[in-house]
Amino acid sequence: MINAVGRDIPEEIIEITGKEPFQGNLYRDDKPLTLHGPTIRPVMNNEKSKLVANIREALEKCGAHDGMTVSFHHHFREGDLIVNMVMKEIHEMGLKNIRICASSLGKAHSALVPMIEDGTITDIESSGVRGAIGEAISNGKLKGLAIMRSHGGRVRSIATGESHIDIAFIGAPTADDYGNLRGIGGKADCGVLSYAIVDGNHADYCVAITDCLVPYPNFPAHISQTKVDYVCVVDEIGIPSKIATGAAKPTTDQRKLLMAQYCTDVVVNTPWFKDGFSYQTGVGGASIASTQYLAEIMRERNIHMGFGVGGLTKAMCQLLEDGMADVMLDVQDFDLDAVRSLKNVNHHRIPAAVYANPLNKGAVVNKLDYVVLASLEVDVHFNCNVVVGSDGMITGAQGGHPDTAQGAKCAIVICPLLQGRIPAICTDVTTVTTPGESIDVVVTDYGVAVNPARQDILEALKEADCVPLKTIEELRDIAYSIVGEPDKVEFGDRVVGIIEARDGTIMDVVRQIKEV
Amino acid sequence: MKISKLAVAGTLESSDCMVTIEPAKKGIDLELDSVVIRQYGRRIREVAMETLDRLEVKNARVTIVDKGALDCTIKARIECAAARASEFEGRVSWGGTIR
């Protein structure tokens, strides 16, 4: 069945998953739904200790079994040790058909590949996967399906019971013996535990893993004792230097600086750039540079940012520090400066649900004026692909891309026209992750294209005459004139993964890669 | 152009390619390894065969390790490797006119 972004979703996949094809951004707006609650074991006896000696004991006490779903959060990023630690134990117990429901998986988790190959892990739900796991999935090694969800989409799927978690494992930089968890104060601080909060609220069992046990009460708790069944102390939960991999040096790449300048020009010449505006941006060199250019103009014109949100970096927190932004709302910290900034009383932690869940009574992304995003590919329909490489291999994550792009009044994608020989602006993206209806402006090093659906933005930029305006087709043609039109990548028939839209419908499918 | 010895041109830097040409008994034996083989493998082979044909290289073993080079780069590297691999001497008119 052809969905609203023109992708053919096989009937068989619709049947197996019970999901509908994507129908457009506002399909489930205002439609009633019932939320799901976990089945819990109350702790009334005040003599019960929540401390367990090791992961194995925690697994046994939580009734670990074949076919269960275990969940993880990714605040430790490339420095995460929790996923491998828990999965190694599950593997040694000989359990099979495990479903992993992670907020994201990355290069730190290559140790899972043999467990995918031997049937320990058969299903993966994640924002995305990078490195060896992505290759294993694209090569058809996972028996079940990989479901790629945005950060908001993950909260939705857990809160509605679509994805039911048997045991949640929450890595906590500090914990007390009764399960009050904090993202700071320990050896491997990640600042916030925002992605894990939904796990605490909806998983049947919840196990906290820490390398820094502190006296009771570890307050104010980021995840409460009322959600946690067991606390397990281990030697090490994360590698601090790899948690803060977002601490990018200011870029000197002229191409990125040019795109940063164009991006800032777009922001300051559109109607929402006024005192109290709201803004989210990413960790790429161009995004950080554009935040710095933006700060200069904010100073000149005495314009303050009402709030900034997202995965935060030093560049964003500096605005708060300098009094140029009133509030920062934080779901993830990409560098240690952002972690330190949490001391500021106007730097607030928010759960992923508050940040981006599409099916609650309104998430923060809905209040965004601007979001600045990146993309592997953008096509002439403004559809973006952030998950599958142009060679067909799964290699990225949705993150908050579809959430913020839909929520923001002006969603800007920064994307160099060419990545080596690969044209980033193309006729059709390999796989759609964010629908073109969410994307308003595309900034490249060869010019800026505005989605024709946004005549208001186009008029504003024409009037300001600040950036070289092109149509998206013109940008694609420039790209193809330099590198040649690429052949379509050939895939096998088997569907190995689903790109789920925010609301749980199917945006696109990912097929097994074909040997060359 | 007669290939009489092994010669190399190019690098393994991003957006370049390394071309090795060596003597062979009969015909062109082309081996291609490319980071963009799924999207541009066909085109790279086409460019390589056209270039060799233009240079009148009849018998050679050609290995291309491509890191995303554009067509113009691939042509230039092949011309250079072929010139180095042959007894070719004299003035070189690069870029499409050498024989």
Contacts between the chains, C-beta under 8 A, distances in Angstrom:
chain1	res1	chain2	res2	distance
A	390	B	36	8.0
A	390	B	39	6.3
A	391	B	36	7.3
A	391	B	38	4.8
A	391	B	39	6.9
A	392	B	38	6.3
A	420	B	14	5.9
A	420	B	15	5.6
A	420	B	35	7.3
A	420	B	36	7.4
A	420	B	67	7.5
A	420	B	68	3.5
A	421	B	15	7.1
A	421	B	36	5.1
A	421	B	39	7.9
A	421	B	40	6.2
A	421	B	68	4.0
A	421	B	69	7.1
A	421	B	70	6.5
A	422	B	36	6.6
A	422	B	39	7.1
A	422	B	68	7.3
A	482	B	70	7.0
A	483	B	40	7.9
A	483	B	70	6.3
A	484	B	40	6.8
A	484	B	43	5.7
A	484	B	71	6.5
A	486	B	36	7.6
A	486	B	39	3.6
A	486	B	40	6.2
A	487	B	38	7.5
A	487	B	39	5.6
A	487	B	40	7.0
A	487	B	41	7.6
A	487	B	42	5.7
A	487	B	43	7.4
A	489	B	38	4.7
A	489	B	39	6.3
A	490	B	38	7.3
A	516	B	37	5.5
A	516	B	38	6.1
A	516	B	41	6.9
